[in-house]
Amino acid sequence: MRAERGAVSIVAVTGALVLCLGALGAADLGAMLFARARAQSAADAAALAAVTEQAPVLERGSDPEQAARDEAERNGATLTRCECSVGSTEATVEVTITPRLGFLSGWFRRAARASARAALDPDVLTYRDGG
């Protein structure tokens, strides 16, 4: 019986360590999922900004890519691709966000990517004020 003294302490410390590592991994997984959701929101907003930039009725401007880039940056993302030519009724954008990871950052240094597409009704481009 004396040879097994302290064995419970070793098991308890090992169990606590495993639980702490699991909690840190779960927190980083949550951060990755949150970054993915933020990236999708930023992509949606950037695509909408790109197409609304081209609507003459809104009189905003004529640089849809810069509008998409500005909107992505306001949402904490980086615009990586924008298929939004001037005069087009569609815009497709892709953005990235790098999540802040504490525990898994050495293994998962990947950015969260998201893409979105927005389109205007073609009649909006030819709208003329009736008054």
PyMOL commands that set and color helices and strands:
alter all, ss='L'
color gray80, all
select helices_A, chain A and resi 2-4+7-52+56-58+64-74+122-125
alter helices_A, ss='H'
color red, helices_A
select strands_A, chain A and resi 78-83+90-97+112-119
alter strands_A, ss='S'
color yellow, strands_A
deselect
rebuild
show_as cartoon
